[in-house]
Amino acid sequence: MSTRTAQAGTFSRPMLIVASLAALALSLLWVMSPVLAEHGTAGPAVAPSEVDFPGGEPSCPTGEGVRFQNAELADDVTKGHVTLLNVDVDAGTFDFEADAGFLVSYVFAKGSTPQNVYNYSGFPGGGVAHDDGLVTPINDASGKPAGISHIDFCVVTAEEESEAESEEASGEQSVEAGTGTPEESTPDGSLFGNGSSPLPTIAFSLILLASLGGLAYANVKTVRNRI
């Protein structure tokens, strides 16, 4: 039997194996890389509604009311299970977060006379644990948000699902639990990026196939060279 030498311009077996392994390693790193959770720093989770301030103490459709005013309008001040963050009284902007086990169902941000109302009551659990970029109503004279007069929060207790309710919900979504179509599952963020496009997964599949194909080609070529 004779040994065939590799033609000029072709890749040697070691080079093909190294290239294939490198592509495979890149594809695995793609899958294992963490996807950072996005936080709504561009603005609040809901659009506010401007209403007149009725006067008096906080009036909450749901939950307990807590008011921040005067010296309380500052960063890291906590009151009634709510903490203010990034407060700019003159610019009329602020963020907030609720203590563990609590949610904010409404926020009333008062400027001069009117106030902006942020309604989170439709969110799961009846509120949100935090939000960014809240503002007071626009001042007609300056065209910018009015300085903060005070901020009212409506705080509710975050209800935890009981074990029985959790099992019942899981059963309803199971194909074996009964009729109907189960809810569509949410794609894994590590494969789909932001969960809205399958392109990263397609790219990963192509890289993996190319890696396996390169290894197979290297093995076939080695066998032929030994003939």
N, C-alpha and C positions, 0 to 999 in steps of 0.2 A: 504493500500500500504506500502511496505517496502523500506527503503533506503539502497542502496548498498554502501558499503564502498570501497574506492579505494584500489586495490591490491598493495602489496609492490613492489617497483621498477617502478611504473608508476608515471607520472607527474600529479600534481594537476592542476586544472583549472587556478588558478592565475599564476602558473609557466609557463604554456603554453601561456597564454596571454602576460605575460611580455617578454618571449622569442620571440614571434611572432612580438610584437611591436618593439623590439630592432632590429630584422632583417629588418623590414620595414623601420625604421629610417636610418639604414645603407645604404639601397638601395636608399633612397631619397637623402642622403648626397652625394652618388656617382654621382647621376644625376646633383645635384646643384653645385658640386665642379667645379671651373673655370679651364680651360685649358690654360696654358700660351703659348703665341705665340712664336715659335722658331725663333731665329735670327741666320743667318749663321755665327756663330763665328768660325766655323772650317775652314773656307776659303771663298773665293769669290764666287759669284753666277755664274760666268762663268769662263772658263779656258782662260788664256791669250795667245796671239800670240806674239812671239818675232819678231820684225822688226828693221831695222836700223833707226836711227834717221836722218831725212832728213835735219835738220837744220831749222833755222828761227823760226817764231812765231807759236803758235798752229794752226794746220790745222785740221778743223773738218768736217767730212762728213755731219753731221747734228748739228745744234745748234751753240751757241756762245762759242768760246774758252777762257779759263782762265788758267793762268799758276801760279803755286806756286814754288818759288825758294828762295834760301838763307835763310834769317830770317823768311820767310813765311812758311817754312817747320817745323811747330810746332803745338802742340795741340791747338784746339779751335780757330785757325785762320780762319776767314771767308773772302772769296773773290769771287765776281761774283756769289753769291747765293750758294756757296759750302763751307762747313766747314770741315777742316781736324781733324781727331781724332786718338789717339794712334799712333802718328808718331814716328818711330825709324829710324832716317836718316842713321845711321851706319848699322843697320840690314836690311835696304831696305824695311820696312813694314809700312803699314798705313791703316786706315779706313777713310770713308768719309760719310757725309750726306748732302742732298740738302735742301734748304729752302722750306717752304710750297709753293706749286704751281709750283715747278720746278723739273725737273728730269735730271739725268746725262745719256747721251747716249753713251759716250766713255770716257775712261781714258787711258792716255799714261804715264806710269811710267818709266822714264829714269834712267838707272844706269850709267855705264861707257860710252860705245858707243851705244849699242842697247837699245831698250825700249820694255816693255811689253804693249800690247794693250788689253784692256778689252772692249768688244763690247756688250753693253746693248740695242742696238737700236731695237732688236727684241722683247723686253719686252712690255707688254701692256702700251700704252701711249708713247712708244718710248724711254724708259729709266727706271732707278730705282732711288728711293729716298735715298738709302743708301746701303753700302756694307762693308764687313769686310775682313781683311786678304789679302789685295792686296800687291804684292811684285814687286820689280824690277827684271830684268833678272839675272840669275845665273852668278857669276864671275868665269871664268874657273880656275883661280889661286887658289881661296879659296874653290870653290865648294858651296858657299853660295850666297844669293842675294847681288848684288853690292849696295854700298851706294847710297842713292837717290841723283840724280843730280837736277832734277826738275820733277814736275807732271803737266800734262796738262789735263784739264777737258773740255768736250763738254756738254754744258748745254742747255736743251730745256724747253719750257714752257709746263707744264702739261695741256693737253686739257681736259676740262670738257664737258661731254655729255650734249647736249641740251635736254630739256624736251621732244621734239618731237622724237628725236633719241632714248631716253630711253624708251618711250612708244612703239615705233616701234620694238625695240629689245625685249621687254617683250611680245609683240603680236606674234612675230615669234616663241618664245619659248613656247607659250601657245598651248595646245592641240586643243582649240577651234578656234585658229587663222587661221588654214589651215592644209594642208597635211604635212606629215613628222613626225618624232619622236622627241619630245622635248628633250632638253639636259638633261643628267642625273644630278640630283641635288646633291650637296655636302653634305655628312652626317654631322649632328650636332656634333661638336667637343666634347661636354660634354658627349655624349653617346658613341662615337666611339673613344675617346682618340685622336690619331693623325690622324684620318680620314682614316686609311688604313686597319682596322680590325674590324669585328663585334663582336669579342669575349667579350668585355666589356658589350655590350648590351645583349648578351645571358646570361652572368653572372647576370646582373641586373634582367632579366626576371625570372631566376631561384630563386633568392632571394625573389622577389616579390611573386611568386607562393607559395614558401615555407611559407612565412608569412601569406598569405591568407588561405592556407591549415591548418596551425596551429590554426588560429582563428576559422575556421569552425569545426575542430576536437574538440576543447575545448567546443564549444557550443553544439555539438552533445553529448559529454560525459556528460555534465551537465544535458541535458534533460533525458538521460538514468538513471542517478543517482536519478532523481526525481520520476521515475516511481515506 
